[in-house]
């Protein structure tokens, strides 16, 4: 469980600032300094998908109330985190603190004033995790590179989808091919080809054109859940650079005798995928079972390993 915790002076005002949402109280007034263990035990199991923990500080600064809250269920909408911490603007009369695990053994404390503190709980050499969100942003940017209309909005939506799915996976491999490519790379084997392809951008665009109705939200959410399932499956999920999923459960033959191909099968597959960048693939993404993330792409010669 990796819940996000928001500390504020009023949960009702927090929901109002988020624009839409609801909250469920889980306590009466309790001492602030001893609330932690009880609130985590009561609230952490509830914090899946769009739900977060809130701690509402009382005026005496000694007591609090806690519970869980959520924002919009529309997958195209900004998350509560984005609205409150980035778009709402800082008010000296309404400070907000968010505490969340950002990666293994790392906790981030962020405020709506823009300040950030990171706490690391070991001395392992795991610097690769520090840029994990940047690498997911790069992946989202590559998947949406050939989108013209609403690209920024769509790229943010794809980034949120990828972040959630990758976080919930036990490890994953993702490949991106150019949208101009009509066929999947021949190097990939035993894949499940989607025919027709899942055009995520088309569903996103239709959702906006229809005015974000209950039907269009349901349709878009169904696509999000399906694609998340692809990403959490064994093998490689294949996107193109126009926001479509072409196939999943793909496998690639790797050179097991290559001494640079260290690690397990997924790591060796990623090494083989990197060799196809610039020819059959436009980008390759890897997350190991222990959380290590690597990203490699051809576009703009932006390569992160």
Secondary structure, DSSP 8 states (H G I E B T S, - for coil): ----EEEES-HHHHHHHHSS-EEEE--SSEEGGG-HHHHHHHHGGG--TTEEEEEEE-TTSSEEEEEEEE----TTS--HHHIIIIIS---TTS--EEEEEEETTEEEEEETTS-EEEEE-S----GGGGGHHHHHHHHHHHHTTT--TTHHHHHHHHHHHHHHHHHHSSSEEEEEE-TT--S--TTEES-EEEEEEEEHHHHHHHHHHTTS-HHHHHHHHHHHHHHHHHHTSSSEEEEETTSEEEEEEEEE---TT-TT--SSHHHHHHHHHHTTBTTTBSEEEEE-TTS-EEEEE-GGG-EE-
